[in-house]
Amino acid sequence: MLTSMVNTMGKAREGMYCIPALAAANETALRAVIEAAEEKNSPLIILQMYCDDILGYGKIATELADKASVPVSIILDHGAKYEHAMMAIRAGFTDVMLDKSSEPYEVNCSEIQQVVKVAHAVGVGVEAEFGHVGSGDRYDDAANTVFTRPDEAVRFVSESGCDTLAVSVGTSHGVYKGEPKINFDLLSELHDEVSVPLVIHGGSGTGDDNIRRMCKIGANKLNIAHELYEGSYNAVMAADMTGFHTYGFFDVVKQGYKDIALRMFDITGAAGHAAD
């Protein structure tokens, strides 16, 4: 069933578990993650970066999500500008994200307010990012300028009107370079102080133990992309692709993607929570 992640994340916050937000750029990936969610009896959030044919994608994604036996949300991930969010709403997405985290506070807050005004009018949830999640090896906060500050986050949520907040506590987009260093105390404090569900970007490569701990102390949505693609790649590399076996290529790709998705529902604690 198609539903805003605002609904499912609110329940996750109350139950102290986390919902995997899984990247799915095409129909093969969409079917893989939805099947995994159904097998794990878990709510699911589907991530989609802005693409040229977002209306076409929305038609396929919303139809598949609506037929699912578990709650499924579809969010625009890292929309770069207002127009991207509006296009996602037109495409039937249940939620949108506008990422202005690298901008000054006033710009970030103002632009989220503009999206919120339209999105809330049509029942669409809004995710914002406050504090800037790094990439690769740019995730440390030695200068105390990157991680999310609780007092400022509280103010930002109140003034922007966002429904969920992506926070920076040490995770990194893409592939880690070095050992992940998560500030668990900060995440716990953010959970206690901020009134809306919290989002962790850059979940891939964070490590299962780190993910479990984050999900138990306040993370309610965990974004995963790279690990899913890597799962498909590894499955293809391990399979016999000679001769007529080549015709099974997409089945192998799908299963590799699905295997990672299945694992994420267990690690985050979302398995079994579809009916919450």
Residue pairs with C-beta under 8 A, 6 or more apart in sequence:
1 65
1 66
1 68
1 69
1 70
1 71
1 72
2 62
2 65
2 66
2 68
2 72
2 73
2 74
2 94
3 71
3 72
3 73
3 94
4 73
4 94
4 95
4 123
4 124
4 125
5 19
5 21
5 45
5 73
5 75
5 94
5 95
5 125
5 164
5 221
6 95
6 125
6 163
6 164
7 71
8 19
8 43
8 45
8 71
8 73
8 276
9 19
9 164
9 197
9 220
9 221
10 197
11 43
11 273
11 276
12 18
12 19
12 43
12 197
12 220
12 221
12 270
12 273
12 276
13 197
13 198
13 220
15 273
15 276
16 216
16 217
16 218
17 215
17 216
17 220
17 268
17 269
17 270
17 273
18 200
18 214
18 215
18 219
18 220
18 221
18 222
18 268
18 269
18 270
19 42
19 43
19 44
19 45
19 220
19 221
19 222
19 268
19 270
20 42
20 44
20 45
20 222
20 224
20 261
20 264
20 265
20 268
20 270
21 45
21 46
21 47
21 75
21 77
21 199
21 221
21 222
21 223
21 224
22 33
22 44
22 45
22 46
22 47
22 224
22 225
22 228
22 261
22 264
23 29
23 46
23 47
23 48
23 49
23 77
23 223
23 224
23 225
23 228
23 229
24 30
24 32
24 33
24 46
24 47
24 48
24 61
25 48
25 49
25 51
27 60
27 64
28 250
28 253
28 254
28 257
29 228
29 254
29 257
30 46
30 60
30 61
30 64
31 64
31 254
32 254
32 255
32 257
32 258
32 261
33 44
33 46
33 228
33 257
33 258
33 261
34 44
34 46
34 64
34 65
34 68
34 72
35 258
36 44
36 258
36 261
36 262
36 265
37 43
37 44
37 68
37 70
37 72
37 261
37 265
37 274
38 68
38 69
38 70
39 262
40 262
40 265
40 266
40 270
40 271
40 272
41 70
41 271
41 272
41 273
41 274
41 275
42 70
42 265
42 270
42 271
42 272
42 273
42 274
43 70
43 71
43 72
43 73
43 270
43 273
43 274
43 276
44 68
44 70
44 71
44 72
44 73
45 72
45 73
45 74
45 75
45 95
45 221
46 61
46 65
46 72
46 73
46 74
46 75
47 75
47 77
47 223
47 225
48 54
48 57
48 61
48 74
48 75
48 76
48 77
48 88
48 93
49 76
49 77
49 78
50 76
50 78
50 79
50 80
50 84
50 87
50 88
51 57
54 76
54 87
54 88
54 91
55 87
55 90
55 91
57 91
58 74
58 88
58 90
58 91
58 92
58 93
59 91
59 92
61 74
61 92
62 74
62 91
62 92
62 93
65 72
65 73
65 74
66 72
69 274
70 274
71 274
73 94
73 95
73 125
74 92
74 93
74 94
74 95
75 93
75 94
75 95
75 96
75 97
75 125
75 127
76 84
76 85
76 88
76 93
76 95
76 96
76 97
77 97
77 223
78 97
78 99
79 85
79 88
79 96
79 97
79 98
79 99
80 98
80 99
81 98
82 98
82 111
82 114
82 115
84 96
84 98
85 96
85 97
85 98
85 115
85 118
85 119
86 118
88 96
89 96
89 118
89 119
89 122
89 124
93 124
94 124
94 125
95 124
95 125
95 126
95 127
95 163
96 115
96 119
96 124
96 125
96 126
96 127
97 126
97 127
97 128
97 129
97 166
98 111
98 112
98 115
98 126
98 128
99 128
99 129
99 166
100 107
100 108
100 111
100 112
100 128
100 129
101 108
101 128
101 129
101 130
101 131
101 132
101 133
101 166
101 168
102 132
103 111
105 152
105 156
108 128
108 130
108 156
108 160
109 156
109 159
109 160
112 126
112 128
112 160
112 161
112 162
113 159
113 160
113 161
115 126
116 126
116 160
116 161
116 162
119 125
119 126
120 126
120 161
125 163
125 164
126 161
126 162
126 163
126 164
127 162
127 163
127 164
127 165
127 166
127 199
128 156
128 160
128 162
128 164
128 165
128 166
129 165
129 166
129 167
129 168
129 199
129 201
130 148
130 152
130 153
130 156
130 157
130 165
130 166
130 167
130 168
131 146
131 147
131 148
131 149
131 153
131 167
131 168
131 169
132 146
132 168
133 139
133 166
133 168
133 171
133 172
133 173
133 201
133 202
134 140
134 146
134 168
134 171
134 172
134 173
134 202
135 172
135 173
135 174
135 202
136 172
136 173
136 174
136 175
136 176
136 177
137 172
137 176
137 177
137 178
138 172
139 146
139 170
139 171
139 172
139 176
139 180
139 181
139 202
140 146
140 170
140 181
141 147
141 168
141 170
141 183
146 168
147 168
147 169
147 170
147 183
147 186
148 167
148 168
148 169
148 186
148 190
150 186
150 189
150 190
150 193
150 194
151 193
153 165
153 167
153 190
153 193
153 194
154 193
154 194
154 195
156 162
156 165
157 165
157 194
157 195
157 196
162 196
163 196
163 197
164 196
164 197
164 198
164 199
164 220
164 221
165 194
165 196
165 197
165 198
165 199
166 198
166 199
166 200
166 201
167 187
167 190
167 194
167 198
167 199
167 200
169 182
169 183
169 184
169 186
169 187
169 190
169 200
169 214
170 180
170 181
170 182
170 183
171 180
171 182
171 200
171 201
171 202
171 203
171 206
172 180
172 202
172 205
173 201
173 202
174 202
174 204
174 226
175 204
175 205
175 226
176 205
176 206
180 205
180 206
180 207
180 210
182 206
182 210
182 213
182 214
184 213
184 214
184 217
187 198
187 214
187 217
187 218
187 219
188 217
188 218
190 198
190 218
191 198
191 217
191 218
192 218
197 220
197 221
198 218
198 219
198 220
198 221
199 219
199 220
199 221
199 222
199 223
200 214
200 219
200 221
200 222
200 223
201 223
202 223
203 211
203 222
203 223
203 224
203 227
204 224
204 225
204 226
204 227
204 228
204 230
205 226
205 227
206 214
208 267
211 222
211 267
211 268
212 267
212 268
212 269
214 222
215 222
215 267
215 268
215 269
216 269
222 264
222 268
224 260
224 264
227 260
227 264
228 257
228 260
228 261
229 257
230 260
231 256
231 257
231 259
231 260
232 252
232 253
232 254
232 256
232 257
233 256
234 256
235 252
235 253
235 255
235 256
235 259
236 249
236 252
236 253
236 256
239 245
239 248
239 252
241 249
241 252
265 271
